[in-house]
Amino acid sequence: MQNVIVGVADYKVSKDPGAMLTTYALGSCIALMLYDPGRQVGGLLHFMLPSSQTDARKAQENPAMFADTGIPLLLREVQRLGAEKKRLVAHLAGGSRILDPEGLFNIGNRNYTAARNLLWRAGVMIESESIGGTAMRSVGLHIATGQIWLKQQQSSVNAVPAEQKGEYRGLPCTGGR
């Protein structure tokens, strides 16, 4: 299996069944993984900030830095590879309070809110999420199966459906150790 690394303020898309899209050290950033199970096409975006209005020049140079420019870009790119929007499922991870334990800036929460709103407006359903808290996370998306792995800084997160209430909502885990 080929591990394709997605950096901070970066994204990758693939239809290669041998690819695993992976990003590490999510703090307040959010990883959005999109997958079309019918076409085995997926993408991963690691964005830092909710709104490109904070720096229009940076948003033009690197749209993956912001939710409002990165999410539409990721949607276009997976569709360019053959994904159908009506079949896309989304997985979210991150949004922690790593450097902001008191929640003064709430970057993680603002990132999460922006992602949910943009996905809702696009008509893409969120299948699972692991959001908030103070732990860093790393995630991966296996293109052949659509399986997600998630690892927290301290330990792997147990799988919990997105609709279950609580501070942590786990992604279906298949590895991460």
NUKOL-716442 format. One line per 5 residues: their letters; for each residue x, y, z of C-alpha. Coordinates in Angstrom, 3 decimals. Layout:
<recs>
A> X,Y,Z; ...;
</recs>
This chain:
<recs>
MQNVI> 0.000,0.000,0.000; 1.270,3.464,-0.893; 1.050,5.998,1.950; 0.251,9.421,0.435; 1.023,12.140,2.987;
VGVAD> -1.207,15.210,3.144; 0.496,18.126,4.884; -0.974,21.065,6.747; -2.961,23.351,4.417; -2.828,20.645,1.747;
YKVSK> -5.089,18.111,0.044; -4.795,15.003,-2.087; -7.314,13.008,-4.127; -6.959,9.516,-5.511; -8.661,6.645,-7.279;
DPGAM> -5.652,4.351,-6.831; -6.862,1.322,-4.828; -3.362,0.931,-3.412; -3.311,4.414,-1.879; -3.785,5.406,1.756;
LTTYA> -4.265,9.175,2.146; -2.801,10.133,5.533; -2.345,13.264,7.618; -0.667,13.630,10.992; -0.764,15.846,14.067;
LGSCI> -4.205,17.415,13.757; -4.666,19.988,16.500; -7.156,22.791,15.865; -6.948,21.933,12.148; -9.598,19.699,10.605;
ALMLY> -9.097,16.717,8.322; -11.982,16.204,5.930; -12.035,12.844,4.179; -14.483,12.400,1.296; -15.192,9.028,-0.268;
DPGRQ> -17.411,7.676,-3.055; -17.843,3.938,-2.367; -19.338,3.306,-5.822; -16.325,4.625,-7.667; -13.619,4.062,-5.030;
VGGLL> -12.541,7.692,-5.245; -11.472,9.658,-2.212; -9.796,12.782,-0.999; -8.343,14.255,2.168; -8.088,17.955,3.051;
HFMLP> -6.117,19.243,6.074; -7.267,22.843,6.568; -6.137,25.327,9.221; -8.686,28.140,9.391; -12.425,28.550,8.802;
SSQTD> -12.543,31.645,6.580; -10.428,32.936,3.722; -11.597,36.447,4.545; -8.739,36.676,7.037; -6.195,36.694,4.185;
ARKAQ> -7.468,36.762,0.602; -3.930,36.643,-0.843; -3.066,33.446,1.052; -6.415,31.944,0.074; -5.657,32.535,-3.586;
ENPAM> -2.139,31.092,-3.250; -3.253,28.120,-1.144; -7.015,27.508,-0.979; -6.449,24.334,1.084; -5.529,26.532,4.052;
FADTG> -9.158,27.571,4.640; -12.436,25.670,4.989; -14.432,27.968,2.719; -11.987,27.612,-0.183; -10.532,24.155,0.527;
IPLLL> -13.773,22.203,0.877; -15.213,23.326,-2.495; -11.813,22.571,-4.050; -11.779,19.051,-2.599; -15.352,18.452,-3.791;
REVQR> -14.436,19.540,-7.341; -11.303,17.398,-7.394; -12.958,14.148,-6.256; -15.738,14.751,-8.794; -13.096,15.348,-11.475;
LGAEK> -11.821,11.821,-10.709; -15.317,10.378,-11.160; -16.960,10.641,-7.733; -20.656,11.435,-7.675; -21.668,14.017,-5.092;
KRLVA> -24.857,12.165,-4.160; -22.787,9.132,-3.053; -20.053,11.006,-1.189; -19.627,10.347,2.506; -17.588,12.602,4.748;
HLAGG> -15.477,11.928,7.817; -14.144,14.739,10.032; -11.368,14.721,12.617; -9.477,17.361,14.596; -10.722,20.643,15.999;
SRILD> -8.853,20.249,19.296; -7.832,22.943,21.751; -4.111,22.073,21.699; -2.645,25.551,22.226; -5.849,27.121,23.519;
PEGLF> -6.959,25.001,26.510; -9.263,27.756,27.827; -10.987,28.121,24.458; -10.235,31.835,24.070; -9.864,31.686,20.290;
NIGNR> -11.958,28.578,19.595; -10.193,27.951,16.267; -10.964,24.228,16.410; -14.647,24.803,17.083; -14.855,27.486,14.393;
NYTAA> -13.155,25.140,11.911; -15.625,22.378,12.768; -18.643,24.675,12.432; -17.415,25.941,9.057; -16.878,22.385,7.772;
RNLLW> -20.318,21.203,8.889; -22.030,24.219,7.313; -20.179,23.892,4.011; -20.851,20.153,3.774; -24.530,20.650,4.641;
RAGVM> -24.879,23.311,1.930; -23.174,20.980,-0.569; -25.526,18.128,0.345; -22.752,15.839,1.610; -23.562,13.700,4.630;
IESES> -21.116,13.289,7.506; -20.775,9.606,8.327; -18.414,9.942,11.295; -16.387,12.467,13.229; -13.860,12.737,16.028;
IGGTA> -13.827,16.373,17.093; -12.737,18.527,20.034; -10.959,17.825,23.262; -7.260,18.480,23.767; -5.612,15.493,22.055;
MRSVG> -3.856,15.530,18.689; -5.063,13.080,16.049; -3.726,11.418,12.911; -6.021,9.900,10.280; -5.958,7.929,7.061;
LHIAT> -8.356,6.968,4.270; -7.838,3.696,2.369; -8.989,4.251,-1.214; -9.797,0.597,-2.029; -12.197,0.143,0.891;
GQIWL> -13.090,3.607,2.185; -12.008,2.510,5.655; -10.731,5.188,7.990; -8.113,4.834,10.696; -7.747,7.302,13.500;
KQQQS> -5.161,7.545,16.226; -5.139,9.974,19.119; -1.963,11.151,20.751; -2.563,9.023,23.851; -4.298,6.016,22.259;
SVNAV> -6.555,4.971,19.418; -10.141,6.191,19.595; -12.906,3.594,19.742; -15.479,3.640,16.967; -18.649,5.569,17.863;
PAEQK> -21.426,6.601,15.438; -21.466,10.327,14.565; -24.946,10.777,15.958; -23.934,9.635,19.438; -23.527,12.580,21.804;
GEYRG> -20.310,13.330,23.628; -17.143,15.342,23.284; -15.371,12.682,21.234; -17.035,10.964,18.340; -14.833,8.269,16.865;
LPCTG> -14.269,7.280,13.294; -14.457,3.638,12.265; -10.909,2.550,13.066; -8.938,-0.017,11.095; -5.453,0.218,12.443;
GR> -3.619,3.314,13.561; -1.191,1.518,15.843;
</recs>
